[in-house]
Amino acid sequence: FCLIGMGAIVMDKAVVQSRVTIGAGSVVPPGKVLESGFLYVGSPIRQVRPLTERELEFLEYSAQNYQRLKDRYRAMTGFAEAASDPASIEPEASPVAPPVAPKPRTRRSTTRKRG
């Protein structure tokens, strides 16, 4: 298991071994190997310190929890049956919300009122 922080980028041919935590917003350059059991952060990424036993236990707990949530979601939506046959999934059955159009921007007047 590993934890990849939000917004982190793992580039081509980089290797992330198990039991690794990558900090949010970090960039793993192409071909970089991240050794098991360490915390990595930065852009470009660097090894900061070994993970503690408690952090390693949390990685495993967290991964198992995400798997439970995935299974619960599939059971609630019926997606489990459809996932076994990808051809049976129709576009309107997608759990992804439709895109929302951005609000139009209004311009503020740059002239000052004089009084």
C-alpha positions as a Markdown table, in Angstrom:
| # | Residue | x | y | z |
|---|---|---|---|---|
| 1 | Phe | 0.0 | 0.0 | 0.0 |
| 2 | Cys | 1.0 | 3.6 | -0.5 |
| 3 | Leu | -0.6 | 7.0 | 0.0 |
| 4 | Ile | -0.3 | 9.6 | -2.7 |
| 5 | Gly | -1.2 | 13.1 | -1.5 |
| 6 | Met | -3.7 | 15.3 | -3.3 |
| 7 | Gly | -2.3 | 17.0 | -6.4 |
| 8 | Ala | 0.9 | 14.9 | -6.4 |
| 9 | Ile | 2.2 | 14.1 | -9.9 |
| 10 | Val | 4.0 | 10.8 | -10.6 |
| 11 | Met | 5.7 | 11.0 | -14.0 |
| 12 | Asp | 6.5 | 8.4 | -16.6 |
| 13 | Lys | 8.5 | 5.3 | -15.5 |
| 14 | Ala | 8.7 | 6.5 | -11.9 |
| 15 | Val | 8.5 | 3.5 | -9.4 |
| 16 | Val | 6.6 | 3.9 | -6.2 |
| 17 | Gln | 7.3 | 0.9 | -4.0 |
| 18 | Ser | 4.8 | -0.3 | -1.4 |
| 19 | Arg | 4.6 | 1.4 | 2.1 |
| 20 | Val | 5.5 | 4.9 | 0.8 |
| 21 | Thr | 3.8 | 8.2 | 1.5 |
| 22 | Ile | 4.0 | 11.0 | -1.0 |
| 23 | Gly | 3.2 | 14.5 | 0.2 |
| 24 | Ala | 0.4 | 16.6 | -1.4 |
| 25 | Gly | 1.6 | 18.6 | -4.4 |
| 26 | Ser | 4.8 | 16.7 | -4.7 |
| 27 | Val | 6.3 | 15.9 | -8.1 |
| 28 | Val | 8.0 | 12.5 | -8.8 |
| 29 | Pro | 10.3 | 13.0 | -11.8 |
| 30 | Pro | 10.5 | 10.4 | -14.6 |
| 31 | Gly | 12.4 | 7.3 | -13.7 |
| 32 | Lys | 12.7 | 8.1 | -10.0 |
| 33 | Val | 12.5 | 5.1 | -7.6 |
| 34 | Leu | 10.8 | 5.8 | -4.2 |
| 35 | Glu | 12.2 | 3.3 | -1.7 |
| 36 | Ser | 9.7 | 1.4 | 0.5 |
| 37 | Gly | 9.0 | 2.7 | 4.1 |
| 38 | Phe | 9.7 | 6.4 | 3.6 |
| 39 | Leu | 8.0 | 9.8 | 3.5 |
| 40 | Tyr | 8.7 | 11.8 | 0.3 |
| 41 | Val | 7.8 | 15.5 | -0.3 |
| 42 | Gly | 8.7 | 18.4 | -2.6 |
| 43 | Ser | 9.1 | 19.4 | -6.2 |
| 44 | Pro | 11.2 | 17.6 | -7.2 |
| 45 | Ile | 10.5 | 15.0 | -4.6 |
| 46 | Arg | 13.1 | 14.1 | -1.9 |
| 47 | Gln | 13.2 | 11.4 | 0.8 |
| 48 | Val | 12.5 | 13.1 | 4.2 |
| 49 | Arg | 12.4 | 10.4 | 6.8 |
| 50 | Pro | 11.4 | 6.8 | 7.5 |
| 51 | Leu | 7.7 | 6.2 | 8.3 |
| 52 | Thr | 7.0 | 5.2 | 11.9 |
| 53 | Glu | 5.3 | 1.9 | 12.7 |
| 54 | Arg | 2.1 | 3.8 | 13.5 |
| 55 | Glu | 2.2 | 5.5 | 10.1 |
| 56 | Leu | 2.8 | 2.2 | 8.4 |
| 57 | Glu | -0.2 | 0.7 | 10.3 |
| 58 | Phe | -2.3 | 3.6 | 9.2 |
| 59 | Leu | -1.4 | 3.0 | 5.5 |
| 60 | Glu | -2.7 | -0.5 | 5.7 |
| 61 | Tyr | -5.9 | 0.6 | 7.6 |
| 62 | Ser | -6.5 | 3.4 | 5.2 |
| 63 | Ala | -6.2 | 1.1 | 2.1 |
| 64 | Gln | -8.5 | -1.4 | 3.6 |
| 65 | Asn | -11.0 | 1.3 | 4.4 |
| 66 | Tyr | -11.0 | 2.6 | 0.8 |
| 67 | Gln | -11.6 | -0.9 | -0.4 |
| 68 | Arg | -14.6 | -1.2 | 2.0 |
| 69 | Leu | -16.0 | 2.1 | 0.8 |
| 70 | Lys | -15.6 | 0.9 | -2.9 |
| 71 | Asp | -17.4 | -2.3 | -2.1 |
| 72 | Arg | -20.2 | -0.5 | -0.3 |
| 73 | Tyr | -20.6 | 2.0 | -3.1 |
| 74 | Arg | -20.8 | -0.8 | -5.7 |
| 75 | Ala | -23.4 | -2.7 | -3.6 |
| 76 | Met | -25.6 | 0.4 | -3.2 |
| 77 | Thr | -25.5 | 1.4 | -6.8 |
| 78 | Gly | -25.5 | -2.0 | -8.5 |
| 79 | Phe | -22.2 | -1.0 | -10.2 |
| 80 | Ala | -20.6 | -4.3 | -9.1 |
| 81 | Glu | -22.6 | -6.4 | -11.6 |
| 82 | Ala | -22.0 | -3.9 | -14.4 |
| 83 | Ala | -18.3 | -3.6 | -13.6 |
| 84 | Ser | -17.9 | -7.3 | -14.4 |
| 85 | Asp | -19.0 | -6.6 | -18.0 |
| 86 | Pro | -17.7 | -3.2 | -19.1 |
| 87 | Ala | -19.7 | -3.3 | -22.3 |
| 88 | Ser | -23.0 | -3.3 | -20.3 |
| 89 | Ile | -22.2 | 0.1 | -18.8 |
| 90 | Glu | -24.2 | 2.8 | -20.6 |
| 91 | Pro | -23.1 | 6.4 | -20.5 |
| 92 | Glu | -26.2 | 7.5 | -18.6 |
| 93 | Ala | -25.4 | 5.0 | -15.9 |
| 94 | Ser | -22.2 | 6.7 | -15.0 |
| 95 | Pro | -21.9 | 7.8 | -11.4 |
| 96 | Val | -20.1 | 11.0 | -12.5 |
| 97 | Ala | -22.1 | 14.2 | -12.4 |
| 98 | Pro | -22.6 | 16.2 | -15.6 |
| 99 | Pro | -20.3 | 19.2 | -16.1 |
| 100 | Val | -21.5 | 22.5 | -14.8 |
| 101 | Ala | -21.2 | 25.6 | -16.9 |
| 102 | Pro | -19.1 | 28.3 | -15.3 |
| 103 | Lys | -20.9 | 31.4 | -14.1 |
| 104 | Pro | -20.5 | 34.4 | -16.4 |
| 105 | Arg | -18.1 | 37.0 | -15.1 |
| 106 | Thr | -19.2 | 40.6 | -14.7 |
| 107 | Arg | -16.9 | 43.5 | -15.1 |
| 108 | Arg | -16.6 | 46.1 | -12.4 |
| 109 | Ser | -16.5 | 49.7 | -13.4 |
| 110 | Thr | -13.0 | 51.2 | -13.2 |
| 111 | Thr | -14.1 | 54.8 | -13.0 |
| 112 | Arg | -14.5 | 56.3 | -9.6 |
| 113 | Lys | -17.5 | 58.3 | -8.5 |
| 114 | Arg | -16.6 | 61.8 | -7.5 |
| 115 | Gly | -18.7 | 63.6 | -4.9 |
